[in-house]
Amino acid sequence: MRRLRELERELPDFCSNYFLSIEQQTGALTRLSYAYDLKLFFQYLSDELPKFHGKAVTEFTADDMKLVTKQDLERYARYLSLYVKNEALEDGQVASKEITNHEYGIKRKYASLRAFYRYLFSEGLIESNTAALVPLPKMHERAIIRLDIDEVARILDLAESGAALPKTYQKYHNVTKKRDLAMLSLFLGTGIRISECVGLNIDDFDFEQNAFVVTRKGGKEVILYLSDEVADALKDYLEERRQIDALPGHEDAFFLSIQRRRITQRAVENMVKKYASIAAPLKKKISPHKLRSTFGTNLYRETGDIYLVADVLGHSDVNTTRKHYAAIAEDHRRIAAQKTVLREEPVHTSLPDQS
């Protein structure tokens, strides 16, 4: 929430009412993502469109939005595929960094923009919802990567022992191993999203019931349950966590960074990548979401209940779940075909001898 308020001050004034309007329907992390996306959009308008050239992001008005055309929004996709981001360094220098977005990243940023335009249109701040005229980028099907059972065991063993980690990582391993094992166990044992993981607080857990509360998309709170194995990993880390004096504003956070702040999504992604690159070297780009898919896969294999998987993963539409686990459904259909026996043994009949 603190970072969201800071970011709102870097946006045009009329954006504040937008975030207020969606506060009850969205979580803080979702709104924070929207804020980053909007800041990038206004920066695009200033950097790329002559009519807004050099205009500071905070100086944009609702009337300026009326001047943004459908063609301007279509060119935004090209901009998102490769743009330069300037970052201020501690010594006062500015570093330029090239940023790329692929299909999913572009689509997500367009979805944020569409939501913003719907608000502007509904409030009468623009005469037409121009963003609705721009189709979302087409998504190409990608193979869904999951960890196999032996890879799951390897990644947990590696987090626990640190034996195969490069020396650059090993010097920090004793500091982070209980936290890392707890996080990996939580992803693989419950299928929660990365945003749900970093948002967890100490008081969200009840180890008497082996249960915890997560805040789903849209701000809805749901109680999920832990296996004994996952609960043990979390309790082991919690003993260590209670000895850490977190920085002001981060006292309630369950997972902390080495800097004693609430851990960030980027840090969690890097942590998963660090262990997965060794435990499953042939599977590229293993992320927290891939661990979520691994949990969903294992749960579906054990139960065959797509509705149960959808409920536990927090999918609002079971068709989303079907899409992700279609390959397993194919396995089930093959098994079903083999279970259907028409005749116990082939019947061979001999034709009478015609000689």
C-alpha positions as CSV (number, residue, x, y, z in Angstrom):
1,M,0.0,0.0,0.0
2,R,2.9,2.4,0.8
3,R,4.5,1.8,-2.6
4,L,1.1,2.2,-4.3
5,R,0.5,5.6,-2.7
6,E,4.1,6.7,-3.7
7,L,3.4,5.6,-7.3
8,E,0.0,7.4,-7.4
9,R,1.9,10.6,-6.7
10,E,4.0,9.9,-9.9
11,L,0.8,9.6,-12.0
12,P,-1.7,12.3,-13.2
13,D,-4.1,13.5,-10.6
14,F,-7.2,12.0,-12.2
15,C,-5.7,8.5,-11.8
16,S,-6.3,8.6,-8.0
17,N,-10.0,8.5,-8.3
18,Y,-9.6,5.5,-10.6
19,F,-7.7,3.5,-8.0
20,L,-10.3,4.5,-5.4
21,S,-13.1,3.2,-7.6
22,I,-11.5,-0.3,-7.9
23,E,-10.3,-0.6,-4.3
24,Q,-13.1,-2.9,-3.2
25,Q,-12.8,-5.3,-6.2
26,T,-9.0,-5.7,-6.4
27,G,-6.1,-6.5,-4.1
28,A,-3.3,-4.0,-3.4
29,L,-0.8,-5.9,-5.5
30,T,-3.2,-5.9,-8.5
31,R,-3.6,-2.1,-8.1
32,L,0.1,-1.7,-7.8
33,S,0.6,-3.6,-11.1
34,Y,-2.1,-1.4,-12.8
35,A,-0.2,1.7,-11.5
36,Y,3.1,0.5,-13.0
37,D,1.3,-0.2,-16.3
38,L,-0.3,3.2,-16.4
39,K,2.9,5.0,-15.7
40,L,4.5,3.1,-18.6
41,F,1.6,4.1,-20.8
42,F,1.9,7.8,-20.0
43,Q,5.6,7.6,-20.5
44,Y,4.9,6.1,-24.0
45,L,2.6,9.0,-24.8
46,S,5.3,11.5,-23.8
47,D,8.2,9.8,-25.5
48,E,6.7,8.5,-28.7
49,L,3.8,10.8,-29.7
50,P,4.7,14.3,-31.1
51,K,1.5,15.9,-29.7
52,F,2.6,15.0,-26.1
53,H,6.3,15.2,-26.6
54,G,8.3,15.9,-23.4
55,K,5.1,16.2,-21.3
56,A,5.7,15.1,-17.7
57,V,3.6,12.1,-16.6
58,T,2.0,14.1,-13.8
59,E,0.9,16.9,-16.1
60,F,-1.5,14.7,-18.2
61,T,-5.1,15.5,-17.8
62,A,-8.3,13.7,-18.6
63,D,-8.8,16.0,-21.7
64,D,-5.5,14.7,-23.0
65,M,-7.0,11.2,-23.1
66,K,-9.5,12.4,-25.7
67,L,-6.6,13.1,-28.1
68,V,-5.2,9.6,-28.0
69,T,-6.4,7.8,-31.1
70,K,-7.0,4.1,-31.9
71,Q,-3.8,4.2,-34.0
72,D,-1.8,5.5,-31.0
73,L,-3.0,2.6,-28.9
74,E,-2.2,0.1,-31.7
75,R,1.4,1.5,-31.8
76,Y,1.7,0.9,-28.1
77,A,2.0,-2.8,-28.7
78,R,5.0,-2.2,-30.8
79,Y,6.5,0.0,-28.1
80,L,5.9,-2.6,-25.4
81,S,7.8,-5.2,-27.4
82,L,11.1,-3.2,-26.9
83,Y,11.5,0.0,-25.0
84,V,14.3,1.7,-23.0
85,K,13.8,2.4,-19.3
86,N,15.9,4.9,-17.5
87,E,16.8,4.2,-13.8
88,A,18.4,6.6,-11.3
89,L,21.5,5.2,-9.6
90,E,22.7,6.0,-6.1
91,D,25.5,8.1,-7.3
92,G,23.1,10.4,-9.2
93,Q,23.8,8.8,-12.6
94,V,21.1,7.5,-14.9
95,A,21.3,4.0,-16.4
96,S,19.4,2.9,-19.5
97,K,18.0,-0.6,-19.8
98,E,16.3,-2.3,-22.7
99,I,13.0,-3.9,-21.7
100,T,11.2,-6.5,-23.8
101,N,7.7,-7.9,-23.4
102,H,6.4,-11.0,-25.1
103,E,2.8,-11.9,-25.9
104,Y,1.6,-12.4,-22.3
105,G,3.3,-9.3,-21.0
106,I,1.8,-7.2,-23.8
107,K,-1.6,-8.6,-23.3
108,R,-1.6,-8.0,-19.5
109,K,-0.6,-4.4,-20.0
110,Y,-3.3,-3.9,-22.6
111,A,-5.8,-5.4,-20.1
112,S,-4.8,-2.9,-17.5
113,L,-5.2,-0.1,-20.1
114,R,-8.7,-1.3,-21.1
115,A,-9.8,-1.3,-17.5
116,F,-8.6,2.3,-17.1
117,Y,-10.4,3.3,-20.3
118,R,-13.6,1.7,-19.1
119,Y,-13.5,3.8,-16.0
120,L,-12.8,7.0,-18.0
121,F,-15.7,6.3,-20.3
122,S,-18.1,5.4,-17.5
123,E,-17.3,8.6,-15.7
124,G,-17.9,10.7,-18.8
125,L,-14.2,11.8,-19.0
126,I,-13.9,10.6,-22.6
127,E,-16.6,10.5,-25.3
128,S,-15.7,7.0,-26.6
129,N,-13.9,4.0,-25.2
130,T,-11.1,3.9,-27.8
131,A,-9.2,1.1,-26.1
132,A,-12.2,-1.3,-26.7
133,L,-11.6,-0.9,-30.4
134,V,-8.1,-2.3,-30.2
135,P,-8.1,-6.1,-30.1
136,L,-6.0,-7.8,-27.5
137,P,-2.8,-9.3,-28.9
138,K,-3.2,-12.9,-30.0
139,M,-1.8,-15.5,-27.7
140,H,-0.1,-18.5,-29.2
141,E,-0.4,-21.8,-27.3
142,R,2.7,-22.7,-25.4
143,A,3.7,-26.1,-23.9
144,I,2.9,-26.1,-20.2
145,I,6.0,-27.0,-18.2
146,R,5.7,-28.8,-14.9
147,L,8.2,-30.6,-12.6
148,D,8.1,-34.4,-12.5
149,I,7.9,-36.1,-9.1
150,D,11.7,-36.8,-9.0
151,E,12.4,-33.2,-9.9
152,V,10.1,-32.0,-7.1
153,A,12.2,-34.1,-4.6
154,R,15.4,-32.8,-6.1
155,I,14.5,-29.1,-5.8
156,L,13.4,-29.5,-2.2
157,D,16.5,-31.5,-1.3
158,L,18.7,-28.8,-3.0
159,A,17.0,-26.0,-1.0
160,E,17.5,-28.0,2.2
161,S,21.2,-29.0,1.7
162,G,22.5,-26.4,-0.8
163,A,25.1,-29.0,-1.8
164,A,25.1,-28.4,-5.6
165,L,24.8,-24.6,-5.5
166,P,27.6,-22.5,-6.9
167,K,29.9,-20.9,-4.4
168,T,28.4,-17.5,-5.0
169,Y,25.1,-18.8,-3.6
170,Q,26.4,-21.0,-0.9
171,K,27.6,-18.2,1.3
172,Y,24.0,-17.0,1.7
173,H,22.4,-20.4,1.8
174,N,22.6,-20.9,5.6
175,V,20.8,-17.6,6.0
176,T,18.0,-18.3,3.6
177,K,17.6,-22.1,3.4
178,K,14.7,-22.5,5.9
179,R,12.8,-19.6,4.2
180,D,13.5,-21.0,0.7
181,L,12.4,-24.5,1.6
182,A,9.2,-23.1,3.2
183,M,8.4,-21.1,0.1
184,L,9.0,-23.9,-2.3
185,S,7.0,-26.4,-0.1
186,L,4.2,-23.9,0.0
187,F,4.1,-23.4,-3.8
188,L,4.3,-27.2,-4.5
189,G,2.0,-28.2,-1.7
190,T,-0.8,-25.6,-2.1
191,G,-0.5,-24.1,-5.6
192,I,-0.8,-20.5,-4.4
193,R,0.1,-17.6,-6.7
194,I,3.3,-15.6,-6.2
195,S,1.3,-12.5,-5.3
196,E,-0.5,-14.5,-2.6
197,C,2.7,-15.8,-1.3
198,V,4.5,-12.5,-0.9
199,G,1.4,-11.0,0.7
200,L,1.2,-13.5,3.5
201,N,1.5,-12.2,7.1
202,I,2.4,-14.1,10.2
203,D,-1.1,-13.9,11.6
204,D,-2.5,-15.6,8.4
205,F,-1.4,-19.0,9.7
206,D,-3.1,-21.3,12.2
207,F,-0.9,-24.3,12.7
208,E,-3.4,-25.9,15.2
209,Q,-5.6,-26.4,12.1
210,N,-2.8,-26.5,9.6
211,A,-4.6,-23.7,7.7
212,F,-3.9,-20.3,6.4
213,V,-5.7,-17.4,4.7
214,V,-4.8,-16.1,1.3
215,T,-6.2,-13.0,-0.5
216,R,-7.2,-14.1,-4.0
217,K,-7.6,-11.9,-7.1
218,G,-10.4,-9.4,-6.4
219,G,-9.6,-9.2,-2.7
220,K,-11.5,-12.3,-1.7
221,E,-10.1,-14.1,1.3
222,V,-10.0,-17.9,1.2
223,I,-8.8,-20.5,3.8
224,L,-6.5,-23.2,2.4
225,Y,-5.0,-26.2,4.2
226,L,-1.5,-27.6,4.6
227,S,-0.2,-31.1,4.6
228,D,1.9,-32.0,7.6
229,E,5.1,-31.9,5.4
230,V,4.4,-28.4,4.3
231,A,3.3,-27.2,7.7
232,D,6.6,-28.6,9.2
233,A,8.7,-26.6,6.7
234,L,6.7,-23.4,7.5
235,K,6.9,-23.9,11.3
236,D,10.6,-24.5,11.0
237,Y,11.1,-21.2,9.2
238,L,8.7,-19.4,11.5
239,E,10.9,-20.1,14.5
240,E,13.7,-18.4,12.7
241,R,11.5,-15.6,11.4
242,R,10.4,-14.6,14.9
243,Q,14.1,-13.9,15.7
244,I,14.4,-11.4,12.9
245,D,13.8,-7.7,13.7
246,A,12.0,-6.7,10.5
247,L,12.3,-3.1,9.3
248,P,9.4,-0.7,10.2
249,G,6.4,-1.3,8.0
250,H,7.4,-5.0,7.4
251,E,6.9,-6.4,10.9
252,D,3.9,-8.5,9.9
253,A,5.3,-10.0,6.8
254,F,5.8,-13.8,6.9
255,F,8.5,-14.0,4.3
256,L,11.4,-11.5,4.6
257,S,14.3,-10.7,2.3
258,I,17.9,-10.6,3.5
259,Q,17.3,-6.9,3.9
260,R,14.6,-7.6,6.5
261,R,11.8,-6.3,4.2
262,R,8.8,-8.1,2.9
263,I,10.1,-10.3,0.1
264,T,9.3,-9.1,-3.5
265,Q,7.9,-11.1,-6.4
266,R,11.2,-10.6,-8.3
267,A,13.2,-12.0,-5.4
268,V,10.9,-15.1,-5.2
269,E,11.2,-15.6,-9.0
270,N,15.0,-15.5,-8.8
271,M,15.0,-17.9,-5.9
272,V,12.9,-20.5,-7.7
273,K,15.0,-20.1,-10.9
274,K,18.2,-20.6,-8.8
275,Y,17.2,-24.0,-7.5
276,A,15.2,-25.1,-10.6
277,S,18.1,-24.5,-13.0
278,I,20.1,-27.2,-11.1
279,A,17.2,-29.6,-10.1
280,A,15.6,-29.6,-13.6
281,P,18.3,-28.3,-16.0
282,L,16.4,-29.4,-19.2
283,K,13.3,-27.4,-18.2
284,K,13.9,-23.7,-19.0
285,K,12.2,-20.8,-17.2
286,I,10.8,-22.7,-14.2
287,S,8.9,-20.0,-12.3
288,P,6.6,-19.9,-9.2
289,H,3.7,-20.3,-11.7
290,K,5.2,-23.5,-13.0
291,L,5.3,-24.8,-9.4
292,R,1.6,-23.9,-9.2
293,S,1.0,-25.9,-12.3
294,T,3.0,-28.8,-10.8
295,F,0.7,-28.8,-7.8
296,G,-2.4,-28.6,-10.0
297,T,-1.2,-31.5,-12.1
298,N,-0.4,-33.7,-9.2
299,L,-3.8,-33.0,-7.5
300,Y,-5.7,-33.8,-10.7
301,R,-3.7,-37.0,-11.2
302,E,-4.6,-38.0,-7.7
303,T,-8.3,-37.1,-7.7
304,G,-9.4,-36.8,-11.4
305,D,-11.6,-34.0,-10.1
306,I,-11.2,-30.9,-12.3
307,Y,-13.7,-28.9,-10.2
308,L,-11.7,-29.6,-7.0
309,V,-8.5,-28.4,-8.8
310,A,-10.2,-25.2,-10.0
311,D,-11.5,-24.5,-6.5
312,V,-8.1,-25.0,-4.8
313,L,-6.2,-23.0,-7.4
314,G,-8.8,-20.2,-7.2
315,H,-9.9,-20.3,-10.9
316,S,-13.2,-18.5,-11.4
317,D,-13.8,-20.5,-14.6
318,V,-13.3,-24.2,-14.7
319,N,-12.4,-23.9,-18.4
320,T,-9.2,-22.2,-17.4
321,T,-8.3,-25.3,-15.4
322,R,-9.3,-27.6,-18.3
323,K,-7.0,-25.7,-20.6
324,H,-4.0,-26.1,-18.3
325,Y,-4.6,-29.7,-17.6
326,A,-5.8,-30.9,-21.0
327,A,-2.7,-33.2,-21.4
328,I,-3.7,-35.1,-18.2
329,A,-7.2,-35.4,-19.4
330,E,-5.8,-37.0,-22.5
331,D,-4.0,-39.5,-20.3
332,H,-7.2,-40.3,-18.5
333,R,-9.0,-40.9,-21.9
334,R,-6.2,-43.3,-22.9
335,I,-6.5,-45.2,-19.7
336,A,-10.3,-45.3,-20.1
337,A,-9.9,-46.9,-23.6
338,Q,-7.7,-49.7,-22.2
339,K,-10.2,-50.4,-19.4
340,T,-13.0,-51.1,-21.9
341,V,-12.8,-54.8,-22.8
342,L,-15.2,-56.0,-25.5
343,R,-14.1,-59.7,-25.5
344,E,-11.9,-61.5,-23.0
345,E,-10.0,-63.3,-25.7
346,P,-10.1,-63.2,-29.5
347,V,-12.3,-65.9,-30.9
348,H,-10.7,-67.8,-33.8
349,T,-12.9,-69.9,-36.1
350,S,-11.6,-72.4,-38.5
351,L,-13.1,-72.7,-42.0
352,P,-14.0,-76.2,-43.1
353,D,-11.5,-77.9,-45.3
354,Q,-12.7,-77.4,-48.9
355,S,-10.3,-80.0,-50.4
